[in-house]
């Protein structure tokens, strides 16, 4: 996760852009970018965002 934005709001935007434009799921994104899914979910939950698999985005 060292290559991701450190600010969680910017991270939210970055991840949602990747999910919208490139990846069909959070699992695919995490696998391809070698991201710890639980850590990502935790970081974004700290600022009030949760992942919606049906919509494939954080909100």
N, C-alpha and C positions, 0 to 999 in steps of 0.2 A: 504494500500500500504506500510505499515511499514515493512513488511516481504520481500519486494523486494529489489534488489540491488539499492544502492543510485546513483551509477555512471550510467549515461544514456546509455553509450556504452555497458557496461556489462548488463544493463537491456535489451537492444536490443537483445543481444545474448541469454540471458535467456528466454525471451518471445518467440523468434523464435524457440528455441529448444523445448519449451513446445508445441507450435503450430504444429511443425513438428511431434513430438513423441506422443503427448497425446490428443490434442484438435482439433476438426474438424472446429472450428471457434473462432474468437476473443471473440464473445459473450459468448460462452461456457466456455472459459478460465476465463473471467472476473467473470462470475456467480459462477463458482466452487471455484475460489480463492478469492472471495469477493474483487475484484479490481474495482475501479471507472474507467470505460472505457474512459470517456472523459479526465480524469487526465492522464491516461496512454498515450492516443493519443497525448495529449499536450506535455508531457515530451519527447516523442520520436520525435515529430515534431520539437522541439527546437534544436535537433541535426541532423535534416535533413531527418528523416525517416517517411514514411507514410505506412499505412496498405493497402495491396492489398487483398481483400476478395477472389478473384478468385484463387490466389495462396496461400492464407492463410498464409501470412508472411508479415513482415515489410521489406521495402527496401528503 
